[in-house]
Amino acid sequence: MPLDERTHAWQETGHEARLWSKRDDGVVQCHLSPRNCVIREGRAGFCRVRVNRGGELQTLNYGKSVAMTEETIETEAVNHYAPGAKILSMGNVGCMMNCDYCHNWNTSQARFVTDDVVHTYTPEQVVESALARGIKVISWTYNDPVVWHEFILDTAALAREHGLINLYKSAFYISLEGATELVDVMDIFSISLKSMDPVFYKRFTKGRLQPVLDATQYVYQRGRHVEISNLVVTEANDKEEDARKVAEWVATNLSPEVPLHFVRFHPDYKYTHVGRTPIERLERAREVAFEVGMKYVYLGNVYDNPASNSYCPNCKNMVVSRYGLIAKSSGLTADACCTGCGAKLPFVMLPESSKSPLEVPEVPATDLERRDHFWRGDVRAVHVEVRNEESVPRMVRARVLGGPNEGTVIREVPVLPNSDFRFICSKADPDDIGVTLEFPRSVGMKSYEVYDRAHFPTLEVEAAPTESDSVPLPVFLGVPSRRDE
Ligand code: SF4
């Protein structure tokens, strides 16, 4: 595959890649994903971020990332590990798949990635950033971490040395060699299993099913914490039978105790001729999974639905309540026993996220700016991007707007000196009508509405104002999916 006609600055520098072999004629073969791309001099693999330069395979995205973002672990479809924990999300550029309905297409498809969204970080900066904010979990996420292999291995190893946890959120179309290298540094795998139908994989993702299953089983057998999510795409994989096959595979090949998440889709990229997944189809998928014998089945990207909560399968006590991206594990003891019946449940508990060790000077109230953001319809979360150009850290707070919790701080995010940062804020209670963002006047701020959990692309609220109940999204101007296939 040729590199893009218009080369961006982020594509100019490369870093030595792992997992490849060389032929005598200067052609290289990449072994990171099951595509095993054969790449001639000056050309790129399917992902467009691994190139043959001078007969060597180089990766173009080492240390190149979208803005690091503070979220909560539920954003990543992880409900049984440190409920409510803050995470530092890191996403990069490129993907080894090209799903028609991708929710992150502006970054997963490297040809759309312009220099203005690319940030450069070293492994040390990522780890320092997590530590400075009191964050214990680094999440490798968004586009797909598989194609960021080298940077992840280096950074995750360093993070572990500092006592941090690594979470890998991926479609997991990865070779067993790649998975083997990852297992040594990862603690949690949140794997997006798109369907149990090989034809679906080929048609909608341009990948293959079997390698995903093999790699998933491998990391589970190596004892890592695994949760499975299944994006239920309207009129693509939303039938009962689809859910049954996914649940049966997880129950048989992993365990009925592995958490399974059916996640609501929104139209995006090339797949926009349908609406969001009807809630009834998600609820039916969940029922089917219980019928199969799964013990913990969740719905993702839904509000006001009990299927976000965790229940003890023994006594039905609600052990973790969730609203949006806020979780409270008041029904679990510190060693993950149900407070109702004492049963030991498959949760990993961490002590509460520590407060940031940073000394952040407060600014006088008169130097604070406040911006209200109102929830409406499906708009119940917002990404906030902040820039601090001063030489001292600054604090940004999000307070509840409306309802009995009016004024309560739900996010308190330090912004390091001379840096930018992003965090997610979501509706935290049914009575909230919005959120007030409070920040020093010296801090620059932009906000981007998102559907419930993180995704790219997004449009800045000020640039794309809308009165509708939906999140404004950039429009893909290429060829949409065929509807009649
Ligand atoms: S990571 Fe996969 S898609 Fe990218 S070059 Fe390697 S084999 Fe090809």
Boltz pocket constraint, residues with backbone or C-beta under 6 A from the ligand:
constraints:
  - pocket:
      binder: B
      contacts: [[A, 30], [A, 31], [A, 32], [A, 33], [A, 34], [A, 35], [A, 36], [A, 37], [A, 44], [A, 45], [A, 46], [A, 47], [A, 48], [A, 49], [A, 50], [A, 95], [A, 96], [A, 146], [A, 147]]
      max_distance: 6.0
